[in-house]
Amino acid sequence: AAIARVLVTERLVACANIVPGVRSVFWWDGEVRNDGEVLVLCKTRDSLVDNVTVRVKELHSYDCPCVVAVPIVGGNPDYLAWISAETLRS
């Protein structure tokens, strides 16, 4: 929750949903890992994705935190306008 709060406070994202109890299976340091993680889904504008990535890398304890952007192809126009209104202008 700490990283999510920083991202929202700094207006890099309009909202961050925190989903506990995620299991991730992945290769790391030459072995397959099966670890519990927390998924954080952030809503922001495309122009801020690079800034969000930099900030997460600064704050996260992982050497290589997962930060990926998924394009928004549609949705509630009022909600999409809210995302734009509540994030930094770049």
Backbone bond lengths (Angstrom), bond angles and torsions (degrees), N, CA, C in turn:
res aa  C-N    CA-C-N  psi(-1)  N-CA   C-N-CA  omega(-1)  CA-C   N-CA-C  phi
1 A - - - 1.451 - - 1.532 110.91 -
2 A 1.317 116.81 -25.09 1.466 119.71 -176.72 1.527 111.42 -65.09
3 I 1.325 117.24 -44.59 1.466 120.00 179.70 1.525 109.79 -65.31
4 A 1.313 117.17 -42.95 1.466 121.19 178.69 1.524 110.50 -58.72
5 R 1.318 116.84 -43.80 1.467 120.47 -179.85 1.532 111.04 -62.28
6 V 1.330 117.55 -41.62 1.468 120.66 178.24 1.529 110.04 -62.08
7 L 1.325 117.07 -46.23 1.464 120.56 -178.16 1.526 111.71 -61.74
8 V 1.331 116.78 -40.43 1.467 120.28 178.13 1.530 110.35 -70.94
9 T 1.328 117.20 -45.61 1.467 121.29 -179.31 1.525 111.32 -59.05
10 E 1.325 116.37 -40.43 1.467 120.75 179.71 1.530 112.35 -81.71
11 R 1.320 116.64 2.40 1.461 124.44 177.73 1.521 113.21 60.87
12 L 1.326 115.52 27.22 1.459 119.86 173.14 1.523 110.67 -78.00
13 V 1.330 116.39 -28.17 1.463 122.06 174.85 1.525 108.18 -132.08
14 A 1.328 115.96 151.57 1.462 120.18 178.06 1.519 111.09 -83.71
15 C 1.326 116.56 -30.51 1.461 121.77 -174.64 1.520 108.62 -155.08
16 A 1.319 116.30 146.43 1.464 121.80 174.25 1.524 108.24 -133.95
17 N 1.337 116.39 119.00 1.464 121.80 175.53 1.517 108.33 -93.12
18 I 1.324 117.24 129.11 1.461 122.67 -178.10 1.521 108.26 -106.08
19 V 1.341 115.73 119.95 1.465 122.38 -176.57 1.532 108.32 -116.27
20 P 1.332 117.86 102.13 1.467 120.01 -179.99 1.532 111.18 -78.32
21 G 1.321 115.57 167.45 1.461 121.19 171.74 1.515 115.39 80.25
22 V 1.324 118.67 21.01 1.461 122.09 178.63 1.527 108.91 -82.75
23 R 1.330 117.42 136.44 1.467 122.20 174.27 1.517 107.80 -104.56
24 S 1.319 116.68 133.43 1.460 121.69 178.07 1.521 109.10 -121.92
25 V 1.324 116.56 132.41 1.462 123.18 175.88 1.524 106.13 -114.89
26 F 1.338 116.85 123.36 1.461 119.89 -172.42 1.524 110.54 -159.90
27 W 1.339 115.69 159.81 1.457 121.77 173.00 1.520 108.73 -82.17
28 W 1.344 116.86 134.73 1.464 121.02 172.92 1.517 108.52 -155.51
29 D 1.316 116.80 129.38 1.464 122.74 179.77 1.523 112.03 52.80
30 G 1.339 116.53 43.80 1.454 121.74 173.78 1.514 116.17 77.79
31 E 1.321 118.05 10.85 1.464 119.92 178.80 1.523 110.47 -141.09
32 V 1.334 114.76 157.36 1.454 120.05 175.94 1.516 108.03 -83.20
33 R 1.321 115.94 126.07 1.463 122.20 179.94 1.522 109.37 -106.83
34 N 1.320 115.93 153.09 1.462 123.06 175.54 1.521 105.35 -137.36
35 D 1.324 115.62 94.85 1.461 120.61 -171.68 1.524 111.70 -122.12
36 G 1.313 114.67 151.15 1.456 120.84 171.90 1.518 109.61 -80.42
37 E 1.305 116.06 138.24 1.457 121.21 179.16 1.526 109.24 -140.54
38 V 1.304 115.27 172.56 1.462 122.33 174.13 1.522 106.83 -115.66
39 L 1.320 116.76 128.00 1.457 122.25 177.13 1.526 108.68 -89.92
40 V 1.320 116.26 131.03 1.464 120.83 175.45 1.528 107.15 -119.60
41 L 1.320 115.68 118.32 1.460 122.53 179.76 1.526 107.70 -103.22
42 C 1.331 115.70 113.67 1.462 121.07 -175.91 1.521 110.44 -106.63
43 K 1.327 115.16 141.62 1.459 120.88 176.25 1.518 108.72 -108.45
44 T 1.337 115.20 122.09 1.452 120.54 -179.60 1.514 109.39 -150.97
45 R 1.312 115.71 -179.71 1.459 121.35 176.11 1.522 109.48 -90.89
46 D 1.329 115.69 152.01 1.459 121.93 -179.50 1.530 111.75 -53.74
47 S 1.310 116.63 -37.80 1.467 120.69 -176.72 1.528 113.21 -68.46
48 L 1.334 118.19 -12.18 1.468 121.32 -179.11 1.528 113.57 -104.39
49 V 1.330 117.61 -1.75 1.469 120.27 -175.78 1.527 111.50 -58.60
50 D 1.317 118.18 -44.02 1.469 120.06 -180.00 1.527 111.14 -62.83
51 N 1.329 117.59 -40.90 1.468 121.06 178.20 1.528 111.04 -64.03
52 V 1.332 116.33 -41.87 1.470 120.73 177.94 1.526 109.67 -61.73
53 T 1.324 117.01 -44.45 1.463 121.26 -179.68 1.524 111.18 -59.53
54 V 1.315 116.87 -47.22 1.470 121.01 178.96 1.523 110.50 -59.36
55 R 1.322 116.68 -45.79 1.476 120.37 -176.87 1.522 111.24 -66.52
56 V 1.324 118.09 -42.07 1.470 120.57 178.11 1.524 109.83 -61.79
57 K 1.321 117.98 -43.29 1.467 120.65 179.00 1.528 111.48 -62.23
58 E 1.326 117.56 -33.92 1.467 120.94 177.10 1.527 111.73 -68.50
59 L 1.322 117.06 -35.82 1.467 121.70 -171.32 1.524 114.55 -95.68
60 H 1.320 117.94 -25.86 1.468 121.63 -171.50 1.524 111.41 -80.10
61 S 1.327 115.83 148.60 1.468 121.06 179.66 1.531 112.43 -79.75
62 Y 1.319 118.57 -18.63 1.471 121.26 179.87 1.525 110.78 -73.38
63 D 1.336 116.29 149.24 1.459 121.15 173.08 1.528 111.00 -67.20
64 C 1.336 115.69 -32.71 1.458 121.27 -174.92 1.533 109.72 -138.96
65 P 1.340 117.90 72.99 1.468 119.08 -178.74 1.532 111.40 -66.75
66 C 1.308 115.81 146.18 1.463 121.67 178.76 1.525 109.28 -78.06
67 V 1.315 115.15 114.52 1.464 121.61 171.89 1.522 105.46 -131.15
68 V 1.319 116.97 112.84 1.459 121.66 179.06 1.526 108.80 -130.15
69 A 1.319 115.79 150.46 1.463 121.20 178.48 1.522 109.08 -108.95
70 V 1.315 115.22 131.42 1.457 122.22 176.43 1.527 106.94 -114.41
71 P 1.324 117.92 122.10 1.465 118.62 -177.13 1.527 112.01 -66.53
72 I 1.317 115.15 142.71 1.461 121.55 173.80 1.528 106.43 -89.20
73 V 1.321 116.37 118.10 1.466 120.20 -178.24 1.524 112.20 -100.74
74 G 1.314 116.80 -4.72 1.451 121.31 178.64 1.510 109.53 176.30
75 G 1.313 115.97 176.64 1.455 120.30 178.35 1.517 111.26 151.72
76 N 1.301 115.37 -175.29 1.456 122.42 179.03 1.532 108.77 -63.13
77 P 1.314 118.96 114.38 1.467 120.58 -177.93 1.530 113.26 -56.48
78 D 1.324 117.34 -35.52 1.466 120.13 178.90 1.526 110.91 -65.10
79 Y 1.333 116.68 -40.87 1.467 120.69 179.26 1.527 110.28 -67.45
80 L 1.318 117.17 -42.87 1.461 120.56 179.62 1.530 110.86 -63.71
81 A 1.320 117.21 -37.60 1.471 120.69 175.99 1.524 110.60 -66.19
82 W 1.337 117.01 -36.99 1.461 121.59 178.23 1.529 110.30 -62.70
83 I 1.341 117.46 -43.15 1.471 120.78 177.35 1.528 109.34 -56.62
84 S 1.298 116.54 -47.56 1.462 120.72 -179.57 1.525 111.69 -62.75
85 A 1.324 116.74 -41.26 1.466 120.93 -177.58 1.521 112.93 -69.42
86 E 1.320 117.56 -29.53 1.465 121.41 -173.43 1.521 114.17 -97.20
87 T 1.328 117.91 5.28 1.461 120.72 179.11 1.527 109.97 -117.80
88 L 1.329 114.57 161.10 1.469 121.58 -178.55 1.515 111.79 -60.06
89 R 1.288 115.81 147.76 1.466 121.11 168.96 1.520 106.33 -85.69
90 S 1.314 116.34 129.65 1.474 118.52 -178.32 1.509 111.13 -104.74
